[in-house]
Amino acid sequence: MPSLLTPYLTPLTLLPTLLALLILYKLLSTLRTSRQIARLGARAPIRTTYVPYGLDMLYEVVTHLLADKNYELWVGMFAKYGRGGFTVEAGIGQRVILTAEPENVKAILATQFKDYGKGEQFRKDFYDFLGNGIFTTDGHLWHNSRQLIRPQFVKDRLSDLDIFEEHVQILMREFSNGREIDAMDLFFRYTLDAATDFLLGKSVESLQNPQTRFADAFMNAQRVQSIISRLGPLNWAVPRKRMGFDSSIKIINQFIDQYIDTALALPPSELEKKTTHDQDYTFLHAIAGYTRDRTMLHDQIVSVLLAGRDTTACTLTWTIYELSRQPHITAKLRQEIINTVGLDAAPTYQHLKDMKYLQHILNETLRLYPVVPFNVRVSLTDTTLPTGGGPDGTLPIGIPKDTPIAYSTLVMQRRADLYPPPSSGFPAVDLYCPERWDGWTPKSWTYIPFNGGPRICIGQQFALTEMAYTLVRLFQRFETVENRMGGEEPGMHMDIVLQPAREIKVAFV
């Protein structure tokens, strides 16, 4: 029998046959997926693709990414395909849900929390950088990480402002009167110094030494990791070694391991005696008192370092950018500082809480520039999303197991329809206006710069305290900050966090 078929098994006959089988498989797979979705709920509007495997959409995603136009990509996709809503189905080779609907975000993060998680593929993609830390795991691994880290961010630790004071004084030396600076570069170095001091007990001193190997390696690891995570199943094509990712990870590991060695050299009995009131007490001492597992210590340190450095640096940079454009806001803030603290004394934790306009400024920055602009969860079981499906977009969406859900706080927090209308006197949504917070509270789940639900950021108060303290100290010394960008827009660059795409050139006066 095989001998009878041999004459027909030529490239001219095999290729069409294989192509036909591939098309048939694709049709059957699509039909099976559609039936599975229909059993669970409705479909959301679909982003149409015209090239096999969505390669035309891949091109659109990559070109927008390279041009720092991710926000415009999402808004344009919702406008073109969303039928008036903010949820669409897209994806390259697999179904992906994109959403900026508060009810869907609430379901993912809170009301259906057990149905959604980071997923195994996300953990694998980030493993080299973050290991099995709090940001990459689900279930008991995530729960254990959170239980380990959370006690280190209690109020008496947060109110100890000595670390912030030490490093903000070094920072202000770089802000010599009237000298043009790159605010983003200095804030990234400042927050790295404060974070390593808080976590490890010794700063990397990148403000005094900008060419710190660790600082450069940490930045490069984030840059490459962002590319890896965005390419999804195609990330095998990222040349990690050539882009310096492997060497950056090695430098990070060597740096952190020396501190772990020191902490583990202390006997458990001595670690138990250390308290938050000891001068040399660190975050690492605290978690080393709970576990001697080197890998766990390493993964948690890198994860918290990433969050502690980037959230504050980016938010401070965006705040200074906006203040440099609107001197009247700076003047009003400075007057509040004078009335509350004066121009000389270091602010206390209570001072920071009492300054309402300062809090409004930070809220407004986080509204327009949420630290993590886009995030992803994966369905851990067959489930639904509450809204966005059906012809009118009001039905639940069917979500089979392993479906990726991407949600955007950046898009959601800039949706004009979620705010009071301008006709009521409310400032336009795209304007930076701290006064909007005087008598207004956002609707539930429309403002979540630190996420929400069980995975809400446990370092939220640490970040807010550091940012508030820094702004008070800066504007005690300087009267205003001038914009030196010549009208150039900063753009929005998105690696893991949202940061300006260009230098923020300012001068403190």
C-alpha positions in Angstrom: 0.0 0.0 0.0 2.7 2.6 0.9 4.4 1.8 -2.4 1.2 2.6 -4.3 1.1 6.1 -2.6 4.8 6.9 -3.1 4.5 8.3 -6.6 1.9 10.8 -5.3 4.0 12.0 -2.4 5.8 14.8 -4.1 6.3 18.4 -2.9 3.7 19.6 -5.4 1.0 17.3 -3.8 2.3 17.4 -0.2 2.3 21.2 0.2 -1.3 21.8 -0.8 -2.4 18.8 1.3 -0.6 20.1 4.4 -1.9 23.6 3.8 -5.5 22.2 3.5 -5.0 20.2 6.7 -3.7 23.3 8.5 -6.7 25.4 7.4 -9.0 22.6 8.5 -7.4 22.3 11.9 -7.6 26.1 12.3 -11.3 26.1 11.4 -12.1 23.2 13.8 -10.0 24.9 16.6 -11.9 28.1 16.0 -15.2 26.4 16.1 -14.4 24.5 19.3 -13.2 27.8 20.9 -16.4 29.6 19.8 -18.6 26.9 21.2 -16.7 26.9 24.5 -17.0 30.7 24.8 -20.8 30.5 23.9 -21.3 28.1 26.8 -19.8 30.6 29.2 -21.2 33.9 27.9 -21.1 36.2 24.9 -18.3 37.6 22.8 -16.9 41.1 22.9 -16.3 43.1 19.8 -13.5 41.6 17.8 -10.5 43.5 16.4 -10.5 42.4 12.8 -7.2 41.1 11.3 -6.6 40.6 7.6 -3.4 38.5 7.7 -3.0 35.0 9.0 -2.1 34.8 12.8 -2.8 38.5 13.2 0.6 39.5 11.8 -0.9 42.9 10.7 -1.9 43.5 14.3 1.6 42.5 15.4 3.0 45.1 13.1 0.7 47.7 14.5 1.6 46.8 18.1 5.4 46.9 17.4 5.3 50.2 15.5 3.2 51.9 18.2 5.5 50.4 20.9 8.7 51.8 19.2 7.0 55.2 18.8 5.9 55.3 22.4 2.2 55.3 21.3 0.7 52.5 23.3 -1.9 54.7 24.8 -3.0 55.9 21.3 -3.0 52.3 20.1 -5.5 51.2 22.8 -7.7 54.3 22.5 -7.8 53.9 18.7 -8.6 50.2 19.0 -11.5 50.9 21.4 -12.8 53.7 19.2 -12.7 51.7 16.0 -13.8 48.2 17.2 -15.4 48.7 20.6 -18.8 49.8 19.4 -18.8 52.6 21.9 -17.4 50.5 24.7 -14.0 49.9 26.2 -13.6 46.1 25.8 -12.4 44.3 22.6 -11.1 40.9 21.6 -7.7 40.9 20.0 -4.6 38.8 20.1 -1.8 37.4 17.9 -2.4 33.7 17.5 -4.7 33.5 20.5 -7.7 35.3 21.9 -6.8 38.2 24.2 -9.3 40.5 25.9 -8.4 44.2 26.2 -10.5 46.2 28.6 -10.7 49.6 30.4 -14.1 49.0 32.0 -14.2 49.5 35.8 -16.6 46.6 36.3 -14.3 44.2 34.5 -11.2 45.5 36.4 -13.1 45.1 39.6 -14.0 41.5 38.7 -10.4 40.6 37.8 -8.9 42.2 40.9 -11.6 41.6 43.6 -15.0 40.0 43.1 -13.7 37.2 40.9 -10.1 37.2 42.3 -9.8 33.5 42.5 -10.7 33.1 38.8 -7.7 35.3 37.6 -4.0 35.3 38.3 -0.6 36.0 36.8 -0.6 32.6 35.2 2.3 30.1 34.7 3.5 31.7 31.4 3.9 35.1 33.1 5.9 33.5 35.9 8.2 31.8 33.4 8.6 35.0 31.3 9.7 36.9 34.4 11.5 34.2 36.3 15.1 35.2 35.4 14.5 38.7 36.7 12.0 38.4 39.5 12.1 34.6 40.3 9.1 33.4 42.3 8.5 36.8 44.0 5.3 38.5 45.0 4.6 40.0 41.5 5.0 36.8 39.5 3.2 34.1 41.4 -0.3 32.9 42.3 -1.9 30.8 45.0 0.1 29.8 48.0 3.4 31.1 46.6 1.9 34.6 46.3 0.1 34.3 49.6 3.4 33.3 51.4 5.2 36.2 49.8 2.6 38.7 50.8 2.5 37.4 54.4 6.3 37.7 54.5 6.6 41.2 53.2 3.5 43.0 54.5 4.7 43.3 58.2 7.7 45.3 57.0 5.5 48.2 55.8 3.8 49.0 59.1 3.3 52.6 60.2 6.1 52.9 62.7 8.5 51.8 60.0 7.0 54.2 57.5 7.1 57.1 59.9 10.9 56.7 60.3 11.9 59.3 57.8 15.6 59.4 58.5 16.4 57.5 55.3 14.5 59.9 53.2 16.1 62.9 54.9 19.6 61.6 54.3 19.1 61.0 50.6 17.0 64.0 49.8 19.8 66.2 51.1 22.2 64.5 48.7 19.6 64.9 45.9 19.2 68.7 46.5 23.0 69.2 46.0 22.3 68.2 42.4 19.6 70.9 42.1 22.0 73.8 42.5 20.2 77.1 42.0 19.2 77.6 38.4 21.2 74.7 36.9 19.3 72.8 34.2 18.9 69.1 35.1 17.3 65.9 33.9 14.7 65.3 36.6 14.0 61.7 35.7 17.6 60.6 35.8 18.1 62.2 39.2 14.9 60.8 40.7 15.6 57.3 39.5 19.0 57.5 41.2 17.6 59.0 44.3 14.9 56.4 44.8 17.4 53.6 44.1 19.6 54.9 46.8 16.8 55.2 49.3 15.3 51.8 48.4 18.6 50.0 48.7 19.3 51.7 52.1 15.8 50.8 53.4 15.9 47.2 52.1 19.6 46.3 52.5 20.9 48.7 55.0 23.4 50.3 52.6 22.8 52.6 49.7 24.4 52.0 46.2 25.1 55.7 46.3 24.2 56.2 42.6 23.6 60.0 43.2 27.3 60.4 44.0 28.4 57.8 41.4 26.1 57.9 38.4 28.1 55.0 36.7 27.0 52.4 39.3 27.2 49.0 37.7 24.1 47.8 39.7 22.0 50.8 38.7 22.8 50.3 35.0 22.2 46.6 35.2 18.9 47.1 36.9 17.7 49.5 34.3 18.8 47.3 31.4 17.2 44.2 32.9 13.8 46.1 33.1 14.1 47.3 29.5 14.7 43.8 28.1 12.2 42.2 30.4 9.5 44.6 29.0 10.2 43.4 25.5 10.2 39.8 26.6 6.8 40.2 28.3 5.2 42.1 25.4 6.1 39.5 22.7 4.4 36.7 24.6 4.9 33.3 22.9 7.3 34.9 20.4 9.7 36.1 23.2 12.1 33.2 22.4 13.3 35.5 19.6 14.6 38.2 21.9 18.4 38.0 21.8 18.9 38.1 25.6 22.6 37.7 25.6 23.3 40.2 22.9 21.1 42.8 24.6 23.0 42.3 27.9 20.1 40.8 29.8 22.0 37.8 31.0 25.0 39.9 32.2 22.6 42.4 33.9 20.9 39.6 35.8 24.3 38.3 36.9 25.3 41.7 38.2 22.0 42.1 40.1 22.3 38.7 41.7 25.9 39.2 42.8 25.1 42.5 44.4 22.1 41.2 46.3 23.7 38.0 47.3 26.4 39.7 49.3 23.8 41.3 51.6 22.0 38.0 51.9 25.3 36.4 53.0 25.7 39.0 55.7 22.1 38.6 57.0 22.3 34.8 57.1 25.6 34.9 58.9 23.7 36.2 61.9 22.3 33.4 64.1 18.5 33.3 64.2 18.6 34.3 67.9 20.3 37.6 67.0 17.9 38.3 64.2 15.0 37.8 66.6 16.4 40.4 68.9 16.5 43.1 66.2 13.5 45.4 66.1 12.3 48.2 63.9 13.8 50.7 66.4 17.4 49.4 66.0 19.5 51.7 63.9 20.9 49.0 61.6 17.5 47.1 61.3 16.7 46.5 57.6 13.9 44.9 55.5 16.3 42.0 54.8 16.9 41.4 58.5 13.1 41.2 59.0 12.4 38.6 56.3 15.6 36.7 57.1 14.1 36.3 60.6 11.2 34.4 59.0 13.0 32.3 56.4 16.6 31.1 55.7 15.8 30.2 52.1 18.3 32.2 50.0 16.2 32.0 46.8 13.1 33.3 48.5 15.0 36.1 50.1 16.5 37.1 46.8 13.2 37.0 44.9 11.4 39.2 47.4 14.3 41.7 47.6 14.4 42.2 43.8 10.6 42.5 43.6 10.3 45.1 46.3 13.3 46.9 45.0 11.7 47.2 41.6 8.5 48.5 43.1 10.1 50.8 45.6 12.4 52.4 43.1 10.3 52.9 40.0 6.9 53.9 41.5 8.3 56.9 43.4 10.8 57.9 40.7 8.3 58.1 37.9 5.6 59.8 39.9 8.0 62.4 41.3 9.2 63.1 37.7 5.7 63.5 36.3 4.8 65.8 39.3 7.8 68.0 38.8 7.1 68.2 35.0 3.5 69.4 35.7 4.6 71.8 38.4 7.2 73.3 36.1 4.4 74.1 33.6 2.1 75.6 36.2 3.9 77.9 38.6 0.7 78.8 40.4 0.3 75.2 41.6 3.9 75.3 42.9 3.3 78.6 44.7 0.1 77.2 46.3 2.0 74.1 47.4 4.9 76.1 48.8 2.5 78.3 50.8 0.9 75.2 52.4 4.4 73.9 53.3 5.2 77.2 54.9 2.0 77.3 56.9 2.3 73.6 58.0 6.0 73.0 58.5 7.9 76.2 57.9 11.0 76.5 55.7 13.6 74.8 57.9 12.2 72.0 60.0 12.0 68.5 58.6 8.3 67.4 58.1 6.9 64.7 60.4 4.6 61.9 59.3 1.7 63.9 60.7 2.7 67.0 58.8 2.6 65.1 55.5 -0.9 63.8 56.3 -2.2 67.2 57.2 -1.2 68.9 53.9 -4.3 68.4 51.8 -3.1 70.2 48.7 0.1 68.1 48.7 -2.1 65.0 48.7 -4.2 66.4 45.9 -1.1 67.0 43.8 0.0 63.4 44.2 -3.5 62.1 43.5 -3.7 64.1 40.3 -0.3 62.9 39.1 -1.3 59.3 39.8 -4.6 59.9 38.0 -3.1 61.1 34.8 0.1 59.0 35.0 -0.7 55.7 36.8 2.6 53.9 37.6 1.6 50.6 35.9 -0.4 51.8 32.8 -1.1 48.3 31.5 -1.4 45.0 33.3 -2.3 41.4 32.5 -4.1 38.6 34.2 -4.9 35.1 33.0 -8.1 33.2 33.7 -7.2 30.2 35.9 -10.5 28.5 35.2 -13.5 28.8 32.9 -15.2 32.0 33.9 -16.6 35.3 32.7 -16.2 39.1 32.7 -19.2 41.0 33.8 -19.7 43.4 30.8 -18.7 44.2 27.3 -20.3 41.2 25.5 -23.1 40.9 23.0 -24.4 43.3 20.4 -24.9 46.2 22.8 -21.9 45.4 25.1 -23.9 44.7 28.2 -23.7 40.9 28.4 -21.1 38.9 30.4 -18.1 37.8 28.2 -17.2 34.1 28.1 -13.7 33.5 29.3 -12.3 30.0 28.9 -9.4 28.9 31.1 -6.0 30.3 30.1 -7.4 33.4 28.3 -5.1 36.5 28.8 -6.9 39.7 30.0 -5.1 43.0 29.5 -6.5 46.0 31.4 -5.4 49.6 31.3 -5.6 51.9 34.3 -4.1 54.6 32.0 -6.9 54.5 29.6 -9.6 54.0 32.2 -8.5 57.0 34.4 -8.5 59.2 31.3 -12.0 58.3 30.2 -14.0 61.5 30.0 -17.3 59.6 30.4 -16.3 58.5 33.9 -16.1 62.1 35.2 -18.6 64.9 35.8 -19.3 66.8 32.6 -17.3 70.0 31.9 -20.6 71.8 31.7 -20.9 71.3 35.5 -17.6 73.3 36.0 -15.5 70.2 36.5 -12.0 70.5 34.9 -11.5 68.7 31.7 -10.2 65.2 32.2 -6.9 65.7 30.3 -6.0 68.8 32.4 -3.6 68.6 35.4 -5.7 70.2 38.1 -5.2 69.3 41.8 -8.1 71.5 42.8 -10.5 68.9 41.2 -9.9 66.8 44.3 -11.2 69.5 46.7 -14.8 68.2 46.7 -14.7 65.3 44.4 -14.2 61.6 45.0 -13.8 59.2 42.0 -16.4 56.5 41.5 -15.5 53.1 42.8 -12.9 51.3 40.7 -12.3 54.2 38.3 -9.2 55.3 40.1 -6.8 52.5 41.1 -3.2 53.7 40.6 -2.0 51.1 43.2 -4.4 48.4 41.9 -7.0 47.0 44.2 -8.4 43.9 45.9 -6.2 41.3 47.6 -3.2 42.2 45.4 -3.3 45.9 46.2 0.2 47.4 46.5 1.5 46.8 50.0 4.1 49.5 49.6 1.5 52.2 48.7 2.0 54.2 51.9 5.8 53.8 51.7 5.7 55.3 48.2 3.3 58.1 49.0 5.3 59.0 52.1 8.6 59.1 50.3 7.1 61.3 47.5 5.4 63.7 49.9 8.5 64.1 52.0 10.7 64.7 49.0 8.4 67.4 47.6 8.2 69.2 50.9 12.0 69.3 51.3 12.5 70.4 47.7 10.0 73.3 48.0 11.3 74.4 51.4 14.6 75.1 49.8 13.5 76.2 46.3 10.8 78.7 45.5 9.8 77.3 42.1 10.8 75.0 39.3 11.2 76.2 35.7 10.5 74.2 32.6 13.4 74.1 30.2 12.0 71.8 27.5 11.1 74.6 25.0 7.5 73.4 24.7 8.5 69.8 23.8 6.1 67.2 24.9 7.6 64.4 27.1 5.7 61.5 25.5 4.8 58.4 27.5 7.3 55.5 27.4 6.1 52.2 28.9 8.5 49.5 29.9 7.1 48.0 33.1 6.2 51.4 34.4 5.0 54.6 32.9 7.8 57.2 32.4 8.5 60.1 30.2 9.9 59.2 26.8 12.2 62.2 26.8 14.3 64.0 29.3 12.4 66.2 31.7 14.6 69.3 31.6 13.9 71.7 34.5 15.7 74.1 36.8 15.0 74.7 40.5 15.2 78.3 41.5 
